[in-house]
Amino acid sequence: MNLAKRIIPCLDVKNGETVKGVNFVSLRSAGDPVELGKAYSEQGADELVFLDITASFEERKTFTDMVTRVATEINIPFTVGGGINELADVERMLYAGADKVSINSAALRRPELIEEIAKRFGSQVCVVAIDARMEAPPSPPEGGTIAPKTIEAPSGAVGGAWYCYLKGGRERVERGLFEWAHEAQERGAGEILFTSMDHDGVKQGYANEALARLAEDLTIPIIASGGAGAKEHFRDAFTIGHADAALAASVFHFGEIPIPVLKQYLRQEGINVRMT
């Protein structure tokens, strides 16, 4: 059988509590991140992701004490992201108990950071998170053309391009999703965590066409993020989007899809998942 697909609850942390929003805004509380993480570990989650969603914007460091508390309560791998800008931040998170770190804004600003993490700690530690949105490309100057790298809509999409964002989705950069993901892989990223900002919290399914193109273009694992609202959406992320893992938040936080029920469904659909 192929490698087991992973189910990964994501806990967006702000001011010490788990929050969830729609399209990166309208946040509401979802509980204590340590207690939630412990519960997901017991329910059979394969991994966890903790993201300090305002750390990059407010230039704060991810709270090390929360990571330490999480490490003492769970026995599955977990990734920490938010406010990680240099090797010292990575070292602090790993020393506190994290298994991997997720970098987004810092990597876009200084791509060499990916190489530095991979060289120092190994590629398996470095998850490059990409927040992207499909938008109409800018109008070219009169008589001019748009740079080819911005015109990279996935197969089936018309008139749009996937642009990357930093600072928790607040600021667009002129980097295309696919070329940036490829560069991140070449620099040593161990995984790509792709979140479609338009799908985030809407619960209408993942961005499967973009996922499928990433899976075709890259050789490292792709984690799907943004859009889970039903068990079928996880199935489609694996069968249509060819993702290696599916990350979700609100459907787990608010008890809409229990992890054991989801895994049993996926197994029935012929998808290889680890059962506890």
N, C-alpha and C positions, 0 to 999 in steps of 0.2 A: 504494500500500500504506500501511497504518497505520505509525506510528512503530515502529521496531524495539524489541522487548522486550529488556530488559537482564538479564544474568546477573552477579550481584555476590557474590563470595566475601566473607565477613565474618571478620575476625580479632579475636577477643576477646583482649586483651592484659592480662596480670597479671604484675607484676614483670619486665617485659621479655621474656616468652615468650608464645606463642600457646597458649590453653587452650580446652577445650570441655567442656561439661557436659550434664546432662539436667535440664530444668525449672529452669535457672539454678543448679544445685548439682552436686556430684560432679564437680569439674573434673579434667581430665587434660591433660597437656602435648601440644601438637600441633606444636611446632617454633618456629624463629626467625621472627618476623613479617616481617622485611625479606626474608629469603630466600623465604618463602612468597609474599609479595606479588610479588616479581620473577618467580617461576615462574608465578603466575596471569596476570600481564601477558603473558608469552610464550605462554601456552596459549590466549589469546583472551578472557579476562574483559573485560567492558565497563567495569567500575568496581571499586573496592575500598572496603571500610569497615574502619577500625581503631577499635576501642572499648576504652578503658582501663576495664575493667569494675568496678574497685574505686575509681576516682578520686573519684566522688561520695560514696561511703560513707566513705572515709578522708580526704576533704577534701584530696586531693592534686591537683596539676596534671598534665595529660597531658604525658608526656615529649617535649619539643620535639626532642631530638636524634634520637629514633626517627623522627619525622616527616621530619626533614631527610634522614636516611639513606634512607627510603622514596622520597622525591622524586627522589633522585639515581639510583635503580635502576629505576624504572618510568616508562612513558610513557602511562598511562591515568589518568583522573581518580580521585581518592580522597578519601574523607570521614574526618574524625577526630572522635571523640566521647569524652566522659568528663572530668569536672572542668572543663567550660567554663561559667563562671558570669557572665562580664561581657565587655564589648567588647574589653578588653585581651587576654583569653584567645583570642578569635576572631582578633584581629589577629596575635597571636603564631603561631597555627597556620597562618594564610594566608601569613605571611611565611616560615615554615619550609618551605612548599611544598604544603600541603593545598589542595584545590580547594573543599571544602565543610566545614562543621562540623555535627555532630549534637548537638542539645541535648535533654535529657529532664527530669531532676530540676529543673534550674534554670528551665526554662520553666514547669513546673507550679507552682513556688514563686513565680515572678515572670513572668507571661505577657508583660509589656511588653518583656522581653528579645528576643522574636521581632521586634517592631516595630523595636527599636533596631538589630538585625543587618540586617534588610531595608533600612532607611533608609540605613545606613552602607555596607554592602557589596553590597546587592542581594538579592532574594529567592532567587536561584539558589544562594546560599551557605548558606542556612539550611534544614537538614533537621531536622524535629521528629520525634524518635523517641518512640514510645508503646509501653510495655510494659503489657499488659493481660491480665486473666484473667476468664473468666466464672464468676460465683459467684451463689449464691442471695442475693437482696436481704435486708437486715436486716429483722427483724420490726418492724412499726410499733408505736408506743406504744399502749397500750390506748385504743381509741376514736379513734386517729389514723390518718394515712396516711403513706406514704413519698413523699418528694419525687419528682415526675415525672421529673426528669432522670436518676435512677438506674435507672429502668425503661426500658431501651433495648436489650433483647435483639434480635439480628438476626432476620430472617424465618426461621421454622422452629424457633427455639429456644423452649423453654418454661421458665418459672420461673427465669430467670437474667438477670443483667445483667453487662455488661463493665465492670470497674473498672480504673482506671489505677493503676500502681505507680511509685514512684520509688526512688532509692538502689539501683539494680541489682536491682529486684524484691523488695526487703526490706520496703517500707513502702507500704501501700495508702492511697490518697487517695480522697476522695468526689467523684471526677470520673468521668463516664461516657466511654467510648472515643469515641463518635460526636459528642457535643456538644463534647468537648475538641478532637477533630480538626478540626471545623468552625471553632471559635474560632481554632485555630492557623493555619488557612488565611486567615481574615479578618484576622489580625494580620500576615500577610506571609510565612508559611512557603512555601518553594518546593517541598517534598516532605514526605510523611508516611512514616516508616518504622515499620510496625506489626508488633510481635512478639507473637504469642500465647504467653504463658508456659506454658500447658498443652500446647502443641504443641512447644515448644522441645526439640530433641534427641531426641524420641520417634520421629521418622522415619515418621510415619503420614499425612503430608500437611499442607498449610497450612490455616488457618482460613478456608476459602473463602467461607462465607456472610457472615462479618464483612467480609472483603475486598470482596465484591461490594457490600455496603451502603456501605462507604467510597467505592468507585469511583462509585457512583450519587450519593452525597451531595456529593462534592467535585469540583473541577475541576483540582486539582493532581495530579501523579503520586503513585501509591501503591506503596511497596515492600513486598512480602510477606516476612515473616521468621518462622521457627519451624515446623519440621515436615518439611523435605525429606528423603526417604529413598530416592526412586526418580525416574527420569526423568519418569514419569507425573505425579508431584506438581508438578513445574514446569509441565507442560502444563496441569494443572487450575487452578493459580494464575492462569494467563493466560486460560484459556477460561471457567472457572467464576467465579473470583474477580475477573477483569478487572483484575488488577494490571498495572502498567506495568513492574515489575522484580521479580525474585525473588532474594532473598538467602539464602545457605546457608553452612554452616561445615563440619561434620564430614564430609559426603559428599565435599567437596573436600579437606579436610586429610588424610584417611586414604585417599585414592585410590579411593574407592568409585564415583565418577562423574567421569570425566575431562571437562573442559569442552568439548573439541572433539567428543567423543561425544555429550554432552548437546545441543549446538547442532545437530549433524546430525540428531539425533532430532526436535528441535523443528521444524526446517525441514521434515522429512518429515511432521510433523503439521500443516503449514500455518501455522505461527507464524513471523512475520517476526523473525528474529534476524540480527545481523551476523556474517558468517563471515570468518575471517582467511585 
